[in-house]
Amino acid sequence: MARVLKGTPASLGYSFPPEWHPHRATWFSWPRPEGISFPRKYETVPANMAAIIREIAPRERVEINVPNENYQVIVSRDLQENGCPLDNVYFHFIASDESWCRDHGPAFVLRRKRTGKMQAAIVDWGFNAWGGKYPRYEDDDQVPTRVAEELGLPVFYPGIVMEGGAIDVNGAGTIITTESCLLNRNRNPKLSRKRIELRLKAYYGQKHVIWLKRGIVGDDTDGHVDDIARFINPNTIVAAVEDDPKDDNYEILQDNLARLRESVDQDGNPLRIVEMPMPGVIEHGGQRLPATYVNFYFINGAVLVPTYGNRNTDKRAMRILQENLPEHQVIGIDCVELIWGLGSIHCLTQQQPKL
């Protein structure tokens, strides 16, 4: 049973590090064939998951949640058949309902002890399947505490609903999120904007909150920020921008861009904004999918970027990131099939920072 910590991460000196902080590992929750995320598309999932894990495993540990030993055997075979060695892949018998570990997985916070040694804990936010849209979600909700038990780490319980993809941090005290998601009454209807902001600061260990308005069309999370704006260093944000005024995302992203240009960091300094193109309309069966290049994921020494088969915008997005992240290798991963699940690389992953 995990040890419960009293107080808040901020009061005890913990904070949520930025994604580019060196990683100990990346966590996944392997999707189930009977899950709701990939209807009539699950047969494409193993190869796509393997493509992501192939890039991560040489650089850091890969931790995969599966329900039982039978799943471990099946997933191990799927990875190997798709060219992914198991040398740095580890399995945990932790059940989940869906595969979106960014949202239901553990939020690792760190602090430096007086001895100089780093110490980790886990924040277990409540999870209700993006406002109760997709019952059941009980297994997803227990993942952070189960991970804490496996790793022997203490746990904080904020007592409110929060998904990992709803926020991003700059590593210096600023957090970014959206009103359409965190102020939605389907999450925490009894909490005001001010009280939600206080919880963000207290349990992520931050000082300042930037609020964007809403997310892109097709995003069933009510507007996760990891599809529209991400920090790549303490004072730089990559922001999705739609070039076509006729596209449904144009006004949404222009509004967010205007807000970003007026925003400041935790010290009152303006932020540097890097504009990132959108890949155009990606549909399946007439449904608009939330395809975006901003759903990239930092790993040790590299950045994994979702691509969608649009040669011009794929190359442009990767070039922009490479120019702004010269110390990282920018690697494109085809996510045309994965986006049918309404999520991409960042949505599937959760980083465990190195101590």
Sequence and secondary structure as in RCSB ss.txt:
>XXXX:A:sequence
MARVLKGTPASLGYSFPPEWHPHRATWFSWPRPEGISFPRKYETVPANMAAIIREIAPRERVEINVPNENYQVIV
SRDLQENGCPLDNVYFHFIASDESWCRDHGPAFVLRRKRTGKMQAAIVDWGFNAWGGKYPRYEDDDQVPTRVAEE
LGLPVFYPGIVMEGGAIDVNGAGTIITTESCLLNRNRNPKLSRKRIELRLKAYYGQKHVIWLKRGIVGDDTDGHV
DDIARFINPNTIVAAVEDDPKDDNYEILQDNLARLRESVDQDGNPLRIVEMPMPGVIEHGGQRLPATYVNFYFIN
GAVLVPTYGNRNTDKRAMRILQENLPEHQVIGIDCVELIWGLGSIHCLTQQQPKL
>XXXX:A:secstr
   B  S TTTTT B   TTS EEEEEEE   TTSSSSTTTGGGHHHHHHHHHHHHTTTSEEEEEESSHHHHHHH
HHHHHHTT   TTEEEEE   SSS HHHHS EEEEEE TTS EEEEEE  B  HHHHTS   HHHHTHHHHHHHH
HT  EE   SB  GGG EE SSSEEEEEHHHHT TTT TT  HHHHHHHHHHHHT SEEEEE    TT TTS  G
GGTEEEEETTEEEEEE   TTSTHHHHHHHHHHHHHH B TTS B EEEEEE     EETTEE    TT  EEET
TEEEEEE S HHHHHHHHHHHHHH TTSEEEEEE TTGGGGT  HHHH EEEE  
